[in-house]
Every structure is written in structure tokens, then in C-alpha cells.
Amino acid sequence: MPIEFAVLRKLAPRSPETLAIVERLAEQFHEYLACAEIQTGIASVHKLGASSVEVQAIVRPGAEALGFVSEKTGLFINYPVSALRPDYFLAVRDSGILLEVERGKTTINNMDIFDFWKCHICERAEYLFLLVPQVRPNENGRAIMRPFNHVHNRLSTFFVPKNYVNVEAVFLFGY
């Protein structure tokens, strides 16, 4: 299944130069995810009962090749929730990118909103790369269709000017 890709962004970015760098990184990461070997690897672990850690293991080499650091600590040190950490982090100029991988709990437990909130409160990141499934199997043997679209619709509300927060852009990857 081809990787879906969408960008949600503010109309007038705080730093067009930083956004341009982040966009190039998103394109490179999308190319990595689109490789047949990576898609096959993700498909092999994206099953009922699997965890996002298994998907992370497949995408880790591509993330690390771009400079992301796994489970960066200390990003939330100034908050009562100081133990928070993203799946991956990459500093970019005076900002950064949180990269989060979700699987089964994407919308059921609001993990997409939680990941967005982490980016919102992170003092060192204004960009979010969010990997979510396109289809998710459930206990009845059926597939819950379109988590990617559901996440896209939910997060798009934050990119209407009257709802802006300090997240400059979300790059959504559907596997």
C-alpha cells in the first residue's frame, strides 16, 4: 500500500527558511518510507496486537540517517511532565522536529492529539512528523478504515488561523 502523505501548516510560517529545511527532510523521509523493502517490513509487523515499537524498528534507520535521535530526554524539563519524550527528535536551526510513530491507539486513545500537544509544549520543536496507519485491524477480524483521514481531519482544525498554536506544521505519513 503506498504511503499517504499530507502537510498541515500555518499560512505564514514564523521562519520560512526553517520550514524549507523541514519540508526537505519530510520529502526524504517519505522517500525512505516509500521503498518497497520498508513497506514490506511495516506490513509484516502491522497486525492485531502489535505495538508501535515494532513499526519504529522498521523506520528507525531512515530517521537516524536524517539525524533524528531516538527517545530524546530533557525536552520537557521545564514542565511538571518532565519525563515526556518523543519517539525521535531532530534539532533544526532554532527549532526542531518531533517524530512520533502510532499504531493501534492512534485515534482510539487520542494519541494523535497527545503527540500534537507534546509538540505544542516542547520548547525546542515546532514541527511534528506523525506516522499513523491507513487501516487498522480490530479484534473482530475487520479493519478500521482510514485512521489517516481521521487524524488529518482532527489536526487540520489547528491550522485554521483562529485556532493557531505554536506548532508550525504537521507532516502526516500514512502507512
Buried (B, 14 or more C-beta within 10 A) or exposed (E): EEBBBBEBBBEEBEBEEBBEBBBEBBEEBBEBBEEEEBBEBBEEBBEEEBEBEBBBBBBBEBBEEBEBBBEBEEBBEEEEEEEBBBBBBBBBEEBBBBBBBBBBBBBEEEBBBEBBBBBBBBEBBBBBBBBBBBBBBEEEEEEBEBBBBBBBEBBBEBBEEEEEBBBBBBBBBBB
